[in-house]
Amino acid sequence: MRIEFAKHFWDRFEWRKEKAPVKLTRSVVLETIENPDIVMQDPRHPSREWRIKKINGYCLKVVVEIYPDRLLAITLFFDRNLRRKGLCK
């Protein structure tokens, strides 16, 4: 499936790349989208998923909007709540 990225996504990527607790690269982002460790439904937006990758004790979450022919990556961040719950080990 084709993956597209919103402008907001790249803005957040550049900002978070500087402050990330682990090295954040485009290949890590693609791996998170294509082969997540955890997939969760967004409770507020039924057409969105949270694709989560465990990286050195942190959970990288990429929010994607699902369309019939593509995925639109909306934003990304390291989810502290999942980490506190112990899901990032």
Backbone as numpy.savetxt, mean C-alpha at the origin, in Angstrom:
# Nx Ny Nz CAx CAy CAz Cx Cy Cz
-3.26 -7.54 -14.59 -4.11 -6.36 -14.59 -3.22 -5.12 -14.59
-3.62 -4.13 -15.32 -2.86 -2.89 -15.43 -2.93 -2.11 -14.11
-1.82 -1.50 -13.74 -1.74 -0.70 -12.52 -1.47 0.75 -12.91
-2.29 1.65 -12.41 -2.09 3.08 -12.61 -1.90 3.73 -11.25
-1.30 4.91 -11.25 -1.01 5.60 -10.01 -1.57 7.02 -10.05
-2.29 7.39 -9.00 -2.83 8.74 -8.88 -1.70 9.71 -8.56
-1.88 10.97 -8.89 -0.88 11.99 -8.56 -0.63 12.02 -7.05
-1.71 11.91 -6.28 -1.58 11.90 -4.82 -0.65 10.77 -4.37
-0.76 9.63 -5.02 0.10 8.50 -4.67 1.57 8.88 -4.79
1.95 9.48 -5.93 3.36 9.83 -6.14 3.81 10.95 -5.20
2.91 11.86 -4.87 3.24 12.89 -3.88 3.57 12.25 -2.53
2.73 11.34 -2.10 2.94 10.64 -0.82 4.20 9.76 -0.89
4.39 9.10 -2.02 5.57 8.24 -2.18 6.85 9.04 -1.97
6.95 10.18 -2.64 8.16 11.00 -2.53 8.36 11.51 -1.10
7.27 11.92 -0.46 7.36 12.43 0.90 7.75 11.31 1.87
7.08 10.16 1.75 7.34 9.05 2.67 8.70 8.40 2.43
9.18 8.43 1.21 10.47 7.84 0.89 11.58 8.46 1.74
11.45 9.75 2.00 12.45 10.46 2.80 12.38 10.08 4.28
11.19 9.74 4.76 10.97 9.52 6.19 10.69 8.06 6.56
10.74 7.18 5.58 10.34 5.79 5.79 11.28 5.06 6.75
10.71 4.22 7.62 11.54 3.44 8.55 12.31 2.33 7.85
11.88 1.95 6.65 12.59 0.97 5.81 12.70 1.56 4.41
13.61 1.02 3.61 13.82 1.56 2.27 12.57 1.38 1.42
12.08 2.46 0.87 10.86 2.47 0.07 11.24 2.74 -1.38
10.96 1.75 -2.25 11.29 1.87 -3.67 10.06 1.54 -4.50
10.14 1.85 -5.77 9.03 1.52 -6.68 8.82 0.02 -6.76
9.89 -0.75 -6.74 9.74 -2.20 -6.82 9.05 -2.76 -5.57
9.31 -2.16 -4.40 8.61 -2.56 -3.18 7.12 -2.26 -3.30
6.80 -1.12 -3.86 5.39 -0.74 -4.05 4.70 -1.72 -4.99
5.33 -2.03 -6.12 4.73 -2.98 -7.07 4.57 -4.36 -6.44
5.56 -4.79 -5.67 5.47 -6.08 -4.99 4.30 -6.08 -4.00
4.09 -4.97 -3.32 2.98 -4.85 -2.38 1.64 -4.95 -3.09
1.53 -4.30 -4.24 0.27 -4.33 -5.00 0.03 -5.70 -5.62
1.05 -6.27 -6.23 0.89 -7.52 -6.98 0.91 -8.77 -6.10
1.67 -8.76 -5.02 1.82 -9.94 -4.15 1.74 -9.54 -2.68
0.61 -9.03 -2.24 0.51 -8.60 -0.85 0.51 -9.78 0.11
0.97 -9.53 1.33 0.88 -10.53 2.39 -0.53 -10.58 2.96
-1.18 -9.44 2.98 -2.55 -9.32 3.51 -3.35 -8.44 2.56
-4.61 -8.82 2.30 -5.54 -7.97 1.55 -6.76 -7.76 2.43
-7.12 -6.50 2.63 -8.28 -6.17 3.46 -9.20 -5.24 2.66
-10.49 -5.42 2.84 -11.47 -4.54 2.21 -11.52 -3.22 2.97
-11.57 -2.12 2.23 -11.72 -0.81 2.86 -13.15 -0.70 3.36
-13.36 -0.52 4.67 -14.73 -0.49 5.20 -15.56 0.71 4.75
-14.90 1.77 4.34 -15.64 2.97 3.91 -15.90 3.02 2.41
-15.09 2.31 1.65 -15.20 2.35 0.19 -15.17 0.91 -0.34
-16.33 0.35 -0.69 -16.39 -1.05 -1.12 -15.56 -1.37 -2.37
-15.25 -0.39 -3.18 -14.48 -0.67 -4.40 -12.97 -0.54 -4.16
-12.56 -0.38 -2.90 -11.13 -0.23 -2.57 -10.65 -1.38 -1.71
-9.37 -1.69 -1.90 -8.70 -2.69 -1.07 -7.45 -2.08 -0.46
-7.07 -2.66 0.68 -5.80 -2.32 1.29 -4.87 -3.48 1.00
-3.81 -3.24 0.28 -2.83 -4.27 -0.03 -1.63 -4.02 0.87
-1.30 -5.00 1.67 -0.34 -4.82 2.75 0.83 -5.79 2.59
2.02 -5.25 2.76 3.26 -6.05 2.71 4.00 -5.86 4.02
4.43 -6.97 4.62 5.22 -6.95 5.84 6.69 -6.75 5.46
7.30 -5.71 6.00 8.69 -5.40 5.69 9.43 -5.07 6.98
10.29 -5.95 7.42 11.13 -5.72 8.62 10.34 -5.22 9.83
9.21 -5.83 10.10 8.42 -5.45 11.27 7.48 -4.28 11.04
7.38 -3.81 9.82 6.45 -2.73 9.46 5.46 -3.23 8.43
4.30 -2.61 8.37 3.29 -2.94 7.37 3.14 -1.77 6.40
3.55 -1.99 5.16 3.32 -0.99 4.11 1.93 -1.24 3.54
1.08 -0.23 3.61 -0.28 -0.34 3.10 -0.42 0.52 1.86
-0.88 -0.10 0.76 -1.18 0.62 -0.47 -2.69 0.50 -0.68
-3.36 1.63 -0.79 -4.81 1.65 -1.02 -5.03 1.69 -2.52
-5.78 0.70 -3.03 -6.06 0.63 -4.47 -7.56 0.64 -4.72
-7.93 1.33 -5.77 -9.32 1.33 -6.25 -9.37 0.29 -7.36
-10.39 -0.59 -7.30 -10.48 -1.69 -8.24 -11.47 -1.36 -9.34
-11.00 -1.43 -10.58 -11.82 -1.25 -11.77 -11.79 -2.55 -12.56
-12.72 -2.77 -13.47 -12.71 -4.03 -14.23 -11.42 -4.29 -15.00
-10.78 -3.24 -15.49 -9.61 -3.43 -16.34 -8.29 -2.94 -15.74
-8.35 -2.41 -14.50 -7.13 -1.84 -13.92 -7.26 -1.66 -12.42
-6.11 -1.42 -11.80 -6.06 -1.02 -10.39 -5.50 0.39 -10.35
-6.10 1.24 -9.54 -5.61 2.60 -9.37 -5.05 2.72 -7.95
-3.74 2.89 -7.84 -3.12 3.08 -6.53 -3.38 4.52 -6.10
-4.00 4.68 -4.94 -4.43 5.99 -4.47 -3.43 6.61 -3.50
-2.99 5.82 -2.53 -2.05 6.34 -1.53 -1.31 5.18 -0.90
-0.29 5.49 -0.10 0.46 4.48 0.62 0.96 5.06 1.94
1.14 4.18 2.92 1.68 4.60 4.21 2.04 3.36 5.01
2.84 3.55 6.05 3.15 2.49 6.99 2.10 2.52 8.08
1.34 1.43 8.20 0.19 1.38 9.10 0.62 1.02 10.52
0.58 1.98 11.41 0.99 1.76 12.80 -0.02 0.90 13.56
-1.30 1.02 13.21 -2.31 0.23 13.92 -2.10 -1.26 13.69
-1.81 -1.65 12.46 -1.55 -3.06 12.18 -0.29 -3.52 12.91
0.68 -2.65 12.97 1.93 -2.99 13.67 1.66 -3.20 15.16
0.86 -2.32 15.76 0.53 -2.46 17.19 -0.24 -3.75 17.46
-1.04 -4.18 16.50 -1.80 -5.42 16.65 -0.95 -6.66 16.42
0.31 -6.46 16.02 1.21 -7.60 15.82 1.08 -8.27 14.47
0.43 -7.63 13.52 0.22 -8.25 12.21 1.40 -8.04 11.25
2.41 -7.32 11.66 3.51 -6.99 10.75 4.77 -7.83 10.99
4.69 -8.81 11.83 5.85 -9.64 12.14 6.10 -10.66 11.07
